[in-house]
Amino acid sequence: MENKHFLQPIDPELFIPKQEGQNLLSDHILKNFASSPFPDISIANTAIIGVEESRYSVDNQTSHEGSNLIRKHLYQLKPGAFKLNIVDLGNIGQGERVEDTYVALADIMTELFEHNVIPIIIGGSQDLTYGCYKAYENLQQIINIVAVDRKFDFSNGDDDTHSENYLRKIILQQPNYLFNYSIIGYQSYYVEQDLIKLMDNLYFDTHRLGMIKGNLVEIEPLIRNCDLLSFDMGAIRASDSPGHTTVGPNGFFGDEACQIARYAGLSDKLSAIGFFEYNSEYDNRELSAQLMAQMIWYFLEGLYNRKNEDPAVNTDDFLKYHVSVNSGKDTIVFYRSKNTDRWWMEIGSKQSIKNEYRRHNLIPCSYSDYKKACENDIPDRWWKAFQKLM
């Protein structure tokens, strides 16, 4: 691996020795130990990378210390039914500047992408999402980002880069490679109304916690459509995940966080995921570290169970529906998988869309979007994508 000089080996003494006869997930992960050869990424499906960077964190300045604690609990889990080639590449240490850490992360991720390896980023502050974005920029790939967060990481009038303003830096980047940004689980009392209007004006997707609690199936299409998922552990309620400085009484339950991670694994499009803002100082009984380990486990299970469905490629595996909307003036084309019952909808024809945007003309949707169109109502998902494409 060309960029392995950025990675620090894992200390084997950090982890609990396994008992004789145990079969643990750790046994099925190739690890970057100083005493063994560097893992071969050419045979890997996914790679775990810790990032020891939190200097730009607003609330969790010690979140750079959390990756090894997450590993400890991940390694103790059972391997499950999934058969994947998993490598743990160790930790990226702090660069001389935070921007140097971003570059190291981006270069490593770019190399992994070139080998079709999915990075799992653990530890560190959420501004590392910008470093992840830079990896796609290296490839000149226009992407969708989904953030699971209790608030928008965008500060009006604040040009500084930090964990609560990284989105501003991504949006203002030129040339720009962000097609869509979605936030899942925001809580209204943490968000300025002007920011909600701004997100709407940019045709981004915003989903309030109260609207999706108990109905996670409606956010599955967003996750199925994203390239990068960034998970702020502050989106989970304190009772289930105390390892965050300003975590509140409301948020996702632990099992819901695991479901979101599984959706991410199942997404054929998603190529990277990051779990950020874990603060071990506040993690009573290491509950948050345990939960993050379980979330990664569910991501791996989802990854193994990907279906590689694409209505544009495997046309025989889909049913096609033409639905008239706008009093018959327009038609929306829907596709339903015969195998999984998942839905997609078409945004215009490929010939009418700029070449760099053509991978975005088929977007995942839900059955409720189809029903809405059947009632002569254009789905919000379709309308927002149409505004960006046309």
Residue, then its C-alpha position, 0 to 999 in steps of 0.5 A: m500500500e503506497n500510503k501506509h506510512f500515514l498509518q500507525p500499527i495497532d498495539p496488540e496489548l490494548f485488547i482483551p486476550k481471548q479465552e481458549g476455544q473462543n471464535l471471535l470477529s478478531d480472528h477474521i480481521l487482518k490487522n496492522f501489527a508492527s510484528s506482522p506484514f502489512p495487510d494486503i488491501s488487494i484482497a479486502n472488501t472493507a478496511i477499518i481506519g482509526v483517526e486520531e484527530s479532534r483539534y477542530s472539535v467544538d465539544n469533544q476535543t479528546s475524541h481522537e483517543g477513542s478508536n482503540l476502545i471501539r476496536k476492543h469491543l468490536y474484536q470481542l464480538k462473534p463473527g456472524a454469518f458474513k464472509l468478508n475480507i476485513v483489514d484493520l489498517g491501524n490509526i492515522g496520527q495527527g498531522e502537523r496541522v489538521e489540514d495535513t490529517y485531512v490530506a492523509l485520510a483523503d489519500i488513504m481513502t482514494e487508494l482504497f477506492e481504487h482497490n474497491v475497498i470500503p473504508i470504515i472510519i472510527g474515532g475523531s471529530q466530525d470535521l473529518t467528513y471534509g477529509c473523506y469528501k476530499a478523497y472523492e474530489n481526488l477522483q473527481q466523483i460527484i457524490n451524495i453525503v448523508a449525515v446522521d446528526r442532531k443539528f446542521d454542521f453549518s455556521n452562517g458567517d463563520d469561515d472557520t473550519h470545525s466540527e460544526n461547520y465542515l458542511r460550509k467548507i464542502i459547499l463552498q469548495q470549488p470545483n464542487y463535487l457535492f450533488n446532494y446532502s441529507i441530514i437524518g435525525y436533526q432536533s428542531y431546538y438545536v437548529e436555527q430556522d434560517l438554516i432549515k430554509l437554506m437547506d431547502n433552498l439548496y434542495f437538500d434533504t432534512h429529516r427531523l427526528g420526530m418525523i422518522k422515529g418508528n418509521l426508519v424505512e422512509i430514510e432507507p432510500l436516502i441511505r441507499n442513494c448516498d456515497l458517504l455516510s457520516f454518523d455523529m454519535g451525539a445523534i443517539r440519546a444519552s441513555d443509550s450512548p453517554g460518550h459525548t460531551t453535549v449528548g441530550p435526553n432525546g435522539f435515536f435508540g441504540d437499536e435504531a442506530c444499528q438499523i441505520a448502519r445496516y441500511a448503509g451496509l446494504s446500500d450498493k452505492l455507499s463506498a465509505i462510512g465514518f463514526f465520529e464524535y465519540n468521547s471516551e471520557y464520558d463513556n460510563r461502562e464503555l456503553s458508547a464504545q460497545l454500541m459503536a462496535q455493534m453498529i460496525w458489526y451491523f454495517l458488515e452484515g449489511l455489506y455482506n448481504r448487498k444485492n447489487e441491484d441497478p434498474a439501469v443494468n438488470t432490467d429483467d429483475f424489475l417491474k416498470y411503472h409509468v405514473s401520470v402526474n400534474s394532471g397528466k402533463d408529466t410522467i414519472v417512471f418507477y421501478r420495483s425490484k422483483n427480488t427485494d421489493r425496493w423502489w427507484m424512480e427516474i429523473g428525466s432521460k440520461q440524454s437530457i442530463k449532463n454527463e457528470y450527473r448521469r449516475h444520479n438520474l435514477i434515485p432510490c425511493s419508497y413505496s410511499d413515493y409511488k403512492k403519492a405520485c398515483e395520487n397526482d402529487i409529485p414526490d418531494r424526493w423527485w422534485k428536489a433531484f429534478q431541480k438539481l439535474m435540469 
